[in-house]
Amino acid sequence: MPQEKPVLGLIAGGGAFPLKVAEAARRMGYAVHCVAHHGETDPGVAEFVDGITWIRLGQLGKLIKALKKGGATRAVMAGTITKKRMFEDIRPDVRALALATRLAIFHDDDILRAVAGELASEGIEIISPTDFLPDIVSPAGLLTRKRPSASQKKDISFGWKIAKELGRLDIGQCVVVRDKTVLALEAIEGTDETIRRGGTLAREKAVVVKVCKPRQDQRFDLPTVGLHTINVMAEVKASVLAIEAGRTIIFDKDDMIREADRLEMVITAINGQLPD
């Protein structure tokens, strides 16, 4: 009699990340049961999983029930949730409302840790999606042909300190600077709009710094960049992207670096230390 496959729960947001995780997990011998979010998750994920349940944002009780019914004892969170939808289309069920009453502050990490705790209480362990895609995490060092200039290194160092403080307050992960002046801080609008806003003010040569929060739970919400990030930077003629090595996810890495080189941009990944 064939041995039953272990079941991985996939709590899927938007973008291609959930599809990549599902594909990798199945290659590793897992059956994947996906809990997808209406209005966020790509319906194409159904082709990459063994079972799927659709829920509305905030239906925590239904999410837990679906994972348990699917037989998952481990689960990953992958993909984006549009934060502005929290004010437009969230439909909390009784389980979510009960959890909310125990939260003093509604910051991203607080909410995600609390949700992970609820799942753990039901016998479902949240693990990192990078366990299935280790190569998607940024290596350390200069990723492009072009190196940062002396003034750009100063901006990276300045922006790094600001971004870490922003993360410590659990507000965002990205900051845009030029000439040691803060032009934009990430909040609920997300990284793309932060880059556009800061880059517009800079006019050109903006430096974008995106880092992991100091107390980041690496099972979820790691900073992500990719080819799309470079395209947004190109819209406003930004010149430098500095990220945190080992704690940033890169999508389409080869294409991203190739396009950055074509545009003569700098991409540097710093291994937890400020540049000289």
N, C-alpha and C positions, 0 to 999 in steps of 0.2 A: 504494500500500500504506500503510495507516494507521501512524503512528508509535507505537511501543510506549510505554506509560506508564512513568514512573519508579516504582520500588517503594519504599515506605517500610515499614520494619519497625516494628511496634508491640509493645513488651514491656509487657504489660498486667497491672496489679494490680487491686485492687478499686475499687468506686465508679463514678461516672458519667464521670470524667475520660477514661478510654480511649475511651469511646464518642464523646465530644465531639471528641477529637483525630482519631479515625478519620473522622468525618463531615466535619470541616474539611479534612483532608488530601485526601479524595476530591473535595471541591469545588474544591481547588486543582490537580486533575489527576493526583493520585497513585493508584496501586494500592496497597492496604494489605494487608500480610501480618502477621497478629497471632500472637504467642506468648502464650498465656493460661495462667494458673496455676490448677490445680484447687483449689477451696476458697476462692479469692479473687476471680477475675475473673467478672463478670456474664456468664452464657452468652449474653445478648442482644447482646453485642458482635459475634457472628457475623453479624448482620444488617447491620453497618456496614463489614465488611471483605471483601476479595476471597479471602482464604484464612486458615485458622486452624490452629494446632497447639497442643495442650494438653500441658503439662508439670507436673511436681511441683517445688515449691520446692527449688532446689539443683541442678537438672539443667542445668548450664551448657553441657555438651557438646551436649546435645539442643537447647538454645536456639540455639546458634550454627549447628548443622546445619540447623535449620528456617529461620532467616533466610537462610542462603546458598542453600538449596533454593528459597526463595521469590523469590530474585533481589534482595534488599535490599542496598544499599551504604550506606544511611543508616537510622538507627533512633532511636526515642524511647522513653523510659521514662515511663509514665503510670499513675497509680493507686496505691493503698495496698497494702502487705503487712503483715499483722498481725504485729507483731514477736514477740509471745509464741509464735507458731507456729514460730519458729526453734528452740525447745526441744521441740516436740511433733511436727512433721510435715515436717521438712526431710530431703530424701533426696539428699545430694550424690553426683554421679557422679564419675568419675575426673578429669575436667577441673576440677570444682569443688574436689575434694580437693587437687589439685596447686596450685591457686591459693591455697587456705587455708594451705598450708604456707609460703607466701611472705609471709603477712600477720602482722605483729608484734602488731597490735591489731585486734579485730573491731568497729570502730566503723562506723556507717552510711556515712559519706563514704569511709572507706578501702575498704570492700567495694565500693561503687558505682564508685569510680574504678578499682579493680582490674578489675572486670567490664568497664567501658568500655575499659580497656586491652587486655583479652583480645579484645574484639570488634574493636578497631582493628587488632590483629595479624592478624585474618582479613579485613581490608578493609571493615569495617562501622563507620562513623562514628556515634557517639552525638551527637545534636543536641537542642536544647531543645524540648519540646512547645509552649512559648509562641510559637515561631516560627509555629505554625499558629493560635494563638488569642491574639494580642497584647492584645486587649481584656479578657482574663481577669485581667490583672495589675493590682494595685491602683494607683489614682492617689494623689497626695499630697493631704493636707488633711483637714479635718473632713468626714466622710461623713454624719453625722446632723444633725438640727436642734439637738439638745442639745449644749452645749459642756462640756468638763471643768471642774470647779471648781478653785480654787487647790490644794486638798488632793489632788484627783485628779491634777493635773499633777505634783505632787511624787511621788505613788505611781507614775505612769507613768515618770518619770525614774529613780526608784529601781529599779523592776522592769526597765527597759530595760538598765541596767548589769548586773543579775544575769542576765538572759536572754542577753545577749551573752557573758558569761563561761561560762554553761552551754553555749552553742553553741561557744565556743572549745574546750571540752573534748570536743565532739562527743557530748554526752549527750542533749540535747533542745533544743527551740526555744521552749518556753512556760514562763512563770512566773506564779503568782497571788499578789498581795500585797494588803495593806490596812494603812493607817497606817504605811507604811514597814516592814512586817514581812512576811517571806517565809512564805507559807502552804503553797505546793506548788511543786515543781519537776518538770518533765516528764522521765520516763525511758522505760522500755520500754512502759509502759501506754498512752501516747499522750495527745493533748491533751484529749479529752473527759473521761477519768478524772481528769486533772490538775485541770481546771476543777471537777469535782464534788467532788474531795477538798479543794481549797483553798477553794472557795465554801462548803462545809459548815462549815469551820473559821471562816470569816469571818462566817457567819450571814447576812449581806447586804452589799451594796455592795463586793464584791470587784472588784479591778482585774486584768484578764487582759492580759498582754503577750506577744505572739508575734512573734519576729523571725527574720531569716535568720542563719545561722551566719556568723561573720566570714570564714571561708575557704570559704564555700558554693560548690560547683560548680553553677552555675545551669542545668545541663543536667538535673538531677534533684533530687528531694527538697526542692523549694522549700516553704516553709510555706504551708499552705492554711487558709482559713476559709470560712464560708458560712452559709446560713440555719440549718443544723444546729447550728453553733457558737452562734448566738444562742439557739436552743432549749435547748441544754445550759446556757448561762449563766442562762437564765430559771428553770431548775429550782432553782438555788441563789441566786437573786436577786442575781446579779452585775450590776454597773452600768456597767463600762467595758471596751472592747476596744481595745487599742492594737496596731497592726501596722506593718510596715515597707513603706513605699510603694515601688513599682517592683520589689519582690523578694518579694511575697506574692501568691498566687493566690486570687482570690475567686470562689466558685461562687454562682450565683443572686443576683448583687449587688443587683439592684433589690428582690427579695423580702427579702433580708437587711436592707437599710437600712429598708425599709418596716416590718418587724417590730420592728427596734430602735427606730425612732421611736415606734411604738405603745407599746412598753414603757418609753419614755423612757430608753433606754440611750444611751451615747456610743460612737461608733466613730470613731477617729482614725487616720490613716495618716501616719506620719512619714517624711520623706525622708532617712533615713540620719543624722539629727541628733537629739540629745536635745532634748525640748521645753524651753522656758524655764521 
